[in-house]
Amino acid sequence: MSNPITLQKLAELVGGQLSQGATDDVITGLNSITDAIPGEVTFLGNARYLPALKNTRASAALVQDGLDAQDARDGLALIRVKNPTLAFSTVIRWFEPPSPAITQGVHATAVVASDAVFDPQKVSIGAHVVIEEGVAIGDGTVIHSGVFVGRGVRMGTNCILHANAVIKERCVLGNRVILHSGSVIGSDGFGYEFVNGRYQKIDQVGIVQIDDDVEIGSCTTIDRARFGRTWIGEGSKLDNLVQIGHNCILGKNCIIVSQTGISGSTQLGDYVTMGGQVGVIGHLKIGDRVMFKARSVVTKSISEAGTYTGYPARPLMEGHKMLILPARIPELIERVRELEKKLAALEGDDTQS
């Protein structure tokens, strides 16, 4: 890293207030709160790392407004900001070298249908990309090596398709959509009927629609609708290894964390959050601002905003109680045995008398 900066300039860069530390001290790099060394800046983005402020070797830390300076190591410069995690992104951009410039145009090894619609001077199409008939690509879009774009796909401006992503036929992407490597958009929905002792495939003729500013993680799969559309709402973010079933609808600004599976025809409202390994059965409706903690199993529709957990998912406090109860079973069994012994003793006394 290069591009050193004084503490005062760093505070100005992130829109923060330097509350302790010499304004002309120089910062030469950045690191995590546990790995930082003198001369580097770090940040406290999660309260669980608060004890680390006493031990960090960093020269400075971005912390939230209102943090008690006594929680930090003596001599650690503090820059107070509203959101340390977000502000640290600005610090990263200051110190990290700029990304390599994207080469506009179409690589010689790309296979592009003659009727595909795009301006070759305003897009970048990498090596061994395949673009089939009837595709339309918006300006500023970058398609990295090995991507497959099926016939009739339409995508907006400034999208980024990382290596080996797949968009199957007729699917629609909005503006600024990001697909990470290995993601598959528009695979067939999981639809079969059991006929004469065998499973018979049901045609899946719908599409996937992904709205503006959606990001899809690596190896995430979104099935096309049986008919109509599977729809991912504006601003939603899907982690790696997520499965979205056919005809699902996700609202705006949803967060879906890794290894979550949402069965077909389930509808999510806006600002729904699902932790890792959440499972959702099909044909449910989830309201706005509902949060499911990791490994919850959702078995019924939920309309009331709040946090839910457990199997089946229940409101947070109730769910916690249900999760704790199985651990008490050995204790309860032992108590029952003791009560049975006491009861047997009492019955024996009654018989002797």
N, C-alpha and C positions, 0 to 999 in steps of 0.2 A: 504494500500500500504506500501511497505517497500523499501529497497535498495536505501538509500539516495545517492546523488551524488553532488560533488561540481560544481559550475558554470563553472569552467575551463574544468573539465572532461566532463560536459554536452555539452559544445561547441565542444569539440573534437569528442564526440560521434556522433553528427549530422553533422560534417564537416563544422561548422560555425565559426564565429569570434565574440568573446565577446568584444563588443565595449564600454560598460560601466557596472560597477558592480564589486564588489570584487571577485577575482578569487577563494577564498577559502570559500565563502558563500555556504551554503548547501541547496540543493533542496530536498524536501521529498515527493513530489507528483505532480500531474498535474490536470488541470481543465480548463473549458472554460474561456474566457476572462471576462465574467460578473460574474462568480461564484467563481473564484479562490480566495484563501486567502493567507496571508503571508506564505512563505515556499513552495509555489506551482509555477510551470511554466505553462505558457499558450502560445498561438500563435495568430498571426494576419494573417489569410488566405484570408480575404475578405476585400476590401477597405471600405465597408460600415460600418465596425466595428472600423474604425480608431478612432473616438471620444472616444471609450471605453478605448483606451490606456491611456487616461488622468485620468480615474476613476478606473481602475482595481486595485485590492488589491494584485495581484500576485507579487511575488518577481522577476520574470524574464519572458521575453516574446521572442519567436522566431519571428523575423520580416524579411521582405525581404531586401536584399541589397539595399542601397540607401535611405532607410527611414530616414527622418529628425528626429533627436533625440528630437527636440522641440515638436513633435507630441505626445511624451510619457510623462507619469507622472514622476516628479522628483524622483529620487531614484530607478526607475524601471530598472533592468538590461536588456540589449538588446543583444540577440544573433542573428547575421545577417547571413542569409542563402539564397540560391537561391530560394528555394520553401518551405515556412514555413509549408504548409499543409503536404507535403510529409515528411519533416524532423520531424514533430511532431509524425508521425507514429513510427519513431524510438524511440522517447521518451516514447510512449505508451508501446512498447515492453520492454523497460527497467523497467518500474514501475509495469506493470500488471503481475500477476502470470501466469506461463505457463499453457497452456490448458492441461486438463487431457490427459494422454496417451491413444491412441486408442488401444483397445484390438483386436489383430489379430484373425482371425478365423470366424467360422459361429455359430451364436447363436442357441441354441437347438430348439427354436420355429420357426426358419426360414424354409420356404418351398422352397426347391431348386431342380430343375429338375436334374435327374441323369446325363444328358449329358451336363450340363452347364460347361463351360471351364474356370477355374481360379485356382490359387494356394492358397489354404486356409490358408497357412502360410504367405501370402503376401497381403491379403485383409482383410477387416473387414465387416461382414454382420450382422446387428443388429436383434433385436427381431421382429418377425412377418413380416419379409421381404418375398416377394414372387418373385421367379426367375423362369421363365418358360423355356421351352425347347429351346436348341440351342443358349443360351446366352453365350457371351464371355466377360470376365471382366479382365482388365489390372491390373498389380501389383500396389500396393499402393492405390487402390481405397477404399473408405469408404462409406458404404451404411447404413444409419441410419434406425431406427425402422419404420416399416410400409410402406416401399417403395415397389412399384410394378414395375417389369421389365418384359416386354412382350417377347414373343418368338422371337428368332432370333436377339435380340438387341446386338449390339457390342459397347463396350466402352473401351477407352484407359486407360492409366496409370494415377494414382493419381487424379482420379475424386472424388468429394464429392457430395453425394446425401443425402440431408437432409430429415428429417422425412416426410413421406407421399407424397413424390414426385412420379410421375408416368411417366414411359417411355413405350410407347406402341410398338407393334410388329414391328420388323425390323428396328427401328430407329438406327442411328449411332452417337456416341459421340466420340470426339477426346480426347486428353490428357488434364488433368487439368481442366476439365469442372466442374462447380459448379451449382447444381440445388437446389434452396431453397424450403422450405416446401410448398406443395400444388401446385407446378408447374406441368403442364401436357404437355408432349412432345409427339406429334403424335396423338392427337385427330382428328376425322374426319374433313375434310374440309367442309365448309358450302356450299354444292352443291345440288340443287334441280331443277327439271323441273316441270312446271305446266302442268299436263296432265289430261284431262277429269274432270276438276273442282277440282283437288286435287294436292298437291305437292308430287312429286315422288323423293325419295332419289337417288342421283347419287353416284355410288360406288367411294370410295376414296382409291386407291390402291398404292399410292406413299409412301414416307418416309419423315422423318425429318433428316437432317444431321447437326450436330453442331460441328464446328471445334475447334481446340485447344484454351484453355484459354478464353472460353466464360463463362459468369456468367449469370444465369437466376434467376430473383427475384421470391418471393413468389406469388403464385396464378396467375402466368403468363401462358398463353396457346399458344402453337405453333401448328398449324394444319398441318397434313400431306398433301402432295400433292395429287391432283387427280391422277396424274401419274407423274413419275419422283421424284423430291425432293423439299421440302422446305428447304432452306439452310441458316444457320446463320454463317457468316464468322468469321475467326480467331480474337480473342481479343475483340469481341463485348460484350457489357454489357447491359442487359435488366433489367429494374427496376421491382418492383412489379406491378401486375395488368395490364400487357401489353398483347395485343392480336395481334398475327401475323397470317394472313390468309394463306390459302393453296397456294403453289407454289410461295410464296414470296422468294426473295433472298436479304439478307443483306450482304453488303461487309465487309471488315475488319475494326475493331476498331470503329464500330458504337455505339452510345449511344442513347438508347431509354428510355425515362422517363415515370413514372407511368401514367396509364390510357390512354396511346396512343393506337390507333387501326390502323393497316395497312391492308387494304383489299387485297384480293387475287391477285396473279400474279404481284405484284408490285416489282420493283427491285431498291435497294439502292446501290450506290457506296460505296467507302471507306470513313471512317471518317465522316459519316453523323450523325448529332445530332438532336434529336427531343425532345422538351420540353414537359412538362406534358400536357395531354389531346389533343395532336395533333391527327387529323383525316386525313387519306389518302385514297382516293378512289382507286379502283382497276386498274390494268394494266398500271400503270405509271412507268416511269423511272426517278430516281433521281440521279444526278451526284455526283462526289466526293466532299467532304468538303462543303456540303450544310447544313445549320443550320436553323431549324424552331423553332421560339419562341413558348412559351406555348399557347395552345388553337388555334393554326393555323389550317386551313383546306386546305389541298393540293388537288387541283382539276385538275391539269394538270402537265405534265412532266416538270422537271426543270433540265437543264444541267449545268448552270453557277454557280460556287461556290459563296457562300455569305450567308447572313442572310436574312430570309424571315419571314413575319408575316401577320396575318389578315385572313379574310374570304371573298373571296379566298386568299390564301397566295400570297403576292407580295414582291418585294424587300423591305428591311427594311424601308427606308424613305417614300416610296410610301405607304407601308402598314400602317405606323403610321398615315399618313395623312388621309387615309380611315377610320381608327379606330376613329380618332378625330372628323371627320365631323358629325356623327350622334348627338353628344353632342351639336353641334351648331344649330341644327334644330329649337329649340324654339326661339333662337335669330334671326335666319333668317326669321322665320315666322313673328315675331314682326316687323322686318324691312320692310317686304313686306306690312304689314298692314299700317305702317306709310306712305310708298310710295303711297299706294292706297288712303289714306286720302288726301295727298297732291295733287295727281292727280285729285281726285274728286273736291277738292277746286278750282284748276286751271280751270277745265272744267266749274264749276259753274260761275266763274268770266267771262269766255269767253261768256257764255250764256247771262249774264246780260248786257254785253257790246254790 
